């Protein structure tokens, strides 16, 4: 029963994407009402299916189901199989994804009413759901990477949703560079796992370490996984792109950077939890990253004046706290924190558009009552020290400066290649003009 239900949950989003792709390539345009009704039925169906799977896995917890399908590619000793795991962790995240994306679909029906790119938004959000389901249930690094890239690609395309403006395109470029830098961690972890352990199955890796079949080089897999989790989670040093990703529509900001995409980093660490417990240095690294990021995001977020950026830094800070919880081994509490925090941030991001009106109608604003945003530990610092911290936090501790330098350095080969091509074309044009003039 569980395997059939799991298969339906994967097949339905894939068929839905095929229908949308057929409509796009055949240039058959559904009107907004028909498309909205179809999306409502689809999201309701996925929520019911994922909720049913969650209840079933909760009843059978802590046991889980391993699903293997036939080899797709076989080269020598390497076998590429579709390996999935149906457990409480994956079922919980799948239900969270289906429920919140269904809520975003409903909210977007009014928010993007008569918007030119409404169909594009629906298609990208549906692709994201399919990618999240793959990540939730994947049991190998190869399959997980496929879903991971689907989520990242849709995130970048929705940041540049208003592609006729320069700022969204620039910020999407910044995001894709951050993504690619960290996504290499999954590829490196997969390659290292194949080299040292001859497998990419999470469960097999943990079992081999328990039987002491690993080795000192295996610890690098964990460092690669931690590095891979940083960009989507907005943890240091990959933080500066995160607030700029708010250029997209508010529904996409809510679902990506408040709810689901941002929590894929902690989800990946939870998936590798058994592996991390064999190497305490990895848990210490996770805790230190989360602690520093939480402090950094809290300080910088308090200097921002717009609602979405403040929420972005608040999200980064909370995800840093989730990293600390994972480092202390509080995995169940971390999963609970992910679910509650994602739900809260979705609501806050969706309400951020109405926040100004709320303040205008607030009686406290009319009588000039200041809204205090202090912390209890501030009384222990001098006013001069607080001023210095505020100035540095106002500039984001200059993280953007160093990030832009890295981006420029990485883009330099492409810029040099384009300039070389332009000069060659200019030389070719001049040479052609000279030859034509000589033939006359």
Secondary structure as GFF3:
##gff-version 3
##sequence-region A 1 440
A	DSSP	alpha_helix	2	25	.	.	.	ID=ss1
A	DSSP	alpha_helix	32	60	.	.	.	ID=ss2
A	DSSP	beta_strand	65	75	.	.	.	ID=ss3
A	DSSP	beta_strand	78	86	.	.	.	ID=ss4
A	DSSP	alpha_helix	88	111	.	.	.	ID=ss5
A	DSSP	alpha_helix	118	137	.	.	.	ID=ss6
A	DSSP	alpha_helix	141	159	.	.	.	ID=ss7
A	DSSP	alpha_helix	166	196	.	.	.	ID=ss8
A	DSSP	alpha_helix	202	210	.	.	.	ID=ss9
A	DSSP	three_ten_helix	216	218	.	.	.	ID=ss10
A	DSSP	alpha_helix	219	233	.	.	.	ID=ss11
A	DSSP	alpha_helix	240	244	.	.	.	ID=ss12
A	DSSP	three_ten_helix	245	247	.	.	.	ID=ss13
A	DSSP	alpha_helix	250	254	.	.	.	ID=ss14
A	DSSP	pi_helix	255	259	.	.	.	ID=ss15
A	DSSP	three_ten_helix	261	263	.	.	.	ID=ss16
A	DSSP	alpha_helix	264	271	.	.	.	ID=ss17
A	DSSP	alpha_helix	273	276	.	.	.	ID=ss18
A	DSSP	alpha_helix	280	301	.	.	.	ID=ss19
A	DSSP	alpha_helix	307	327	.	.	.	ID=ss20
A	DSSP	alpha_helix	331	351	.	.	.	ID=ss21
A	DSSP	three_ten_helix	352	354	.	.	.	ID=ss22
A	DSSP	alpha_helix	355	360	.	.	.	ID=ss23
A	DSSP	alpha_helix	363	366	.	.	.	ID=ss24
A	DSSP	three_ten_helix	376	380	.	.	.	ID=ss25
A	DSSP	alpha_helix	383	394	.	.	.	ID=ss26
A	DSSP	three_ten_helix	396	398	.	.	.	ID=ss27
A	DSSP	alpha_helix	399	439	.	.	.	ID=ss28
###
